[in-house]
Amino acid sequence: MIVAIHQPQFMPWLGYFDKIDKADVFCFLDDVQYKKNEWQNRNRLKTAQGTQWLTVPVRYRFPQKIHEVAINNKENWRRKHLQALSTNYRKAPCFRAYFEIFEDIYAREWRNLTDLNIFATTQLMAALGLGQTQTVRASELTKSQEPTQRLIDICRLSGGDVYLSGRDGALYMDMDRFQGSGVDVVFQDFHHPSYTQLYGDFVSHLSVVDLLFCCGSGSLEIIRSQNPPIGR
């Protein structure tokens, strides 16, 4: 059984969903330190003027963990996000088929960033056809806090015998510790596909919402076209 582990991100990019697609169990690593100015509270859309950030305002105090970070609801960010999606994608071929997903997400009151990210990601998983992958929160598991042992523990607790690491995982993991653990390591080798977008030349590494609005039910097949299943 393959287990993948990643911090919960906001409206993630295609590589994130490729990792989910390749895993039997996907663990949201929500009990590690929050990182400012990365992907945990923001992602990018494509517009006629270039790319645009979609950012969730947060109230963060160092060294809070991701699941401890609150959303700053003094800002009317939900209305702004929904308006940005409508303005930039209403002419996309599949806009009408998928916009109600985002209307539902933004109709809800969100206080905690992790809750928002996980709910949005699971909704997007369903839209892509990734309902077969089980999900779990790391904060709900009893495990070591040593970085590599934590990964091994999550895999074992999830019933996994293979850990699907990011491409650069070997740079921060203690590979010797995996030896004899009963958990093998494979590395994601994601190749970003291209597809027909709005607004001219193709731009990669956007939120998956761009792919969904442009390609709809064919989105998962586009991701898989450049990323075959893991050989075991």
Summary of the structure (lengths in Angstrom):
residues: 232
radius of gyration: 17.8
end to end distance: 10.4
largest distance: 53.9
contacts: 704
relative contact order: 0.21
helix: 40%
strand: 18%
